[in-house]
Amino acid sequence: MRRARNSCGTPGGTGLRERIAAVLDGVGGVGDTGPERFRLYRSLLGGEAQGTPGCVVRVAFRTSGHEAARRLVDGLMDRFDGRQGGAGAFASHFHLREDGRKVVNYSEWTDPDAHQRTVESSLQEGGAVMRFIAGLEGVEPLGFKRFVGPRGLVRARA
């Protein structure tokens, strides 16, 4: 006799929802609060790059609350005089999580190499920017991830 399959094609009565919940329970603290909500706080504009961004870099920080999050972003804005720095840079957009406990920066670059050159020249451990961040109470850098579209980044048509 064949076992009944649920709508997800798995034997027995365990559906997709239950399987996802079991996986999340196994990693603890992931996915149990739902999606995080962020608001754009400030942007660094006017980078040197021309054309269309080919790479977006997501940089994240854990913060102890709204005050620490604003100190981080406002301090970076002051350090860069409100303008995006680095050859190949377009802009950076800083978003604060609604509870103030995380900052996410989406930074636009011509390509991954342009971002890497800036990391190697201006964002090294012990450099001015990293010393500033390390000196902020209630701020913990979480790292970055680069995103590149297979055909470049283009604006979606409505």
C-alpha positions in Angstrom: 0.0 0.0 0.0 1.3 3.5 -0.9 1.6 6.1 1.8 -0.4 9.2 1.3 1.6 12.3 0.3 0.7 15.8 1.3 0.6 18.7 -1.1 4.4 19.1 -0.8 5.1 15.6 -2.0 6.5 14.3 1.3 5.3 11.1 2.9 3.0 11.4 5.9 1.4 14.4 7.4 4.3 16.7 7.8 3.7 19.7 5.6 6.0 22.4 4.3 5.1 24.8 7.2 6.0 22.1 9.8 9.3 21.2 8.1 10.3 24.9 7.9 9.4 25.4 11.6 11.5 22.3 12.5 14.5 23.6 10.6 14.2 27.1 12.2 13.9 25.4 15.7 17.2 23.6 14.9 19.1 26.8 14.3 17.6 28.8 17.2 16.5 32.5 16.9 16.3 32.5 13.1 13.0 33.3 11.6 11.0 33.3 14.8 10.2 37.0 14.7 9.2 37.5 11.1 10.7 40.0 8.7 12.7 42.9 10.0 11.4 46.4 9.2 13.9 49.2 8.3 13.6 52.9 7.3 16.0 54.9 5.2 17.8 57.3 7.6 20.5 59.0 5.5 22.4 58.7 2.2 25.9 59.5 1.0 25.5 60.7 -2.5 27.7 62.1 -5.3 30.3 59.4 -5.7 32.9 59.6 -8.5 31.4 56.8 -10.6 29.6 57.4 -13.8 27.1 55.1 -15.6 25.1 52.4 -14.0 25.9 50.5 -10.8 27.1 46.9 -11.4 27.5 45.9 -7.8 25.5 46.5 -4.5 27.2 45.8 -1.2 25.1 45.2 1.9 27.0 46.2 5.1 25.3 45.4 8.5 25.9 46.5 12.1 24.3 45.4 15.3 23.5 48.4 17.5 22.3 48.8 21.1 19.5 51.2 20.1 18.5 54.3 18.2 21.1 56.5 19.7 24.0 54.2 18.9 22.6 53.6 15.3 22.4 57.4 14.7 25.9 58.0 16.1 27.3 55.5 13.7 25.6 56.8 10.6 26.0 60.5 11.5 29.7 60.0 12.3 30.3 58.3 9.0 28.4 61.1 7.2 30.7 63.6 8.9 33.8 61.7 8.1 32.9 61.6 4.4 31.5 65.2 4.3 28.1 63.7 3.2 29.6 62.4 -0.1 30.3 58.8 -1.1 34.0 58.2 -1.3 36.1 55.8 -3.4 36.8 55.4 -7.1 33.9 53.5 -8.6 31.4 54.5 -5.8 27.9 55.8 -6.6 26.1 56.1 -3.2 25.5 54.5 0.2 22.0 54.3 1.7 21.8 53.8 5.5 18.7 52.1 6.9 17.9 51.8 10.6 15.8 48.9 11.9 12.6 50.2 13.5 13.8 49.2 17.0 17.2 50.8 16.4 19.1 47.5 17.0 20.5 47.1 13.5 21.9 49.4 10.7 22.1 48.2 7.1 23.9 50.1 4.4 23.3 49.4 0.7 26.2 50.8 -1.2 26.3 51.1 -5.0 29.5 50.5 -7.0 30.6 50.1 -10.6 31.8 46.6 -9.9 33.1 44.3 -7.1 36.7 45.2 -7.9 36.0 48.9 -7.2 34.5 48.0 -3.8 37.5 45.7 -3.0 40.0 48.4 -3.8 38.2 50.7 -1.3 38.2 48.0 1.3 41.9 47.4 0.9 42.8 51.1 0.9 40.4 52.9 3.2 38.6 50.3 5.3 41.5 48.3 6.7 41.6 47.3 10.4 43.4 50.1 12.3 42.5 52.7 9.6 40.6 55.9 10.5 37.1 54.6 9.6 37.5 51.2 11.4 39.0 53.0 14.5 36.0 55.3 14.5 33.6 52.3 14.3 35.5 50.3 17.0 35.4 53.3 19.3 31.6 53.5 19.2 29.9 52.0 22.2 27.0 49.8 21.3 28.0 49.2 17.7 29.2 45.8 16.4 30.1 45.3 12.7 28.5 42.2 11.2 30.3 42.2 7.9 29.3 42.8 4.2 28.1 40.8 1.2 28.4 41.8 -2.4 25.6 41.3 -4.9 26.1 41.3 -8.7 23.3 40.7 -11.2 24.2 38.3 -14.0 23.3 41.0 -16.6 24.3 44.0 -14.4 21.9 46.0 -12.3 19.0 47.6 -14.1 15.9 49.5 -13.1 12.8 47.4 -13.4 10.2 48.7 -15.8 6.7 49.3 -14.3 
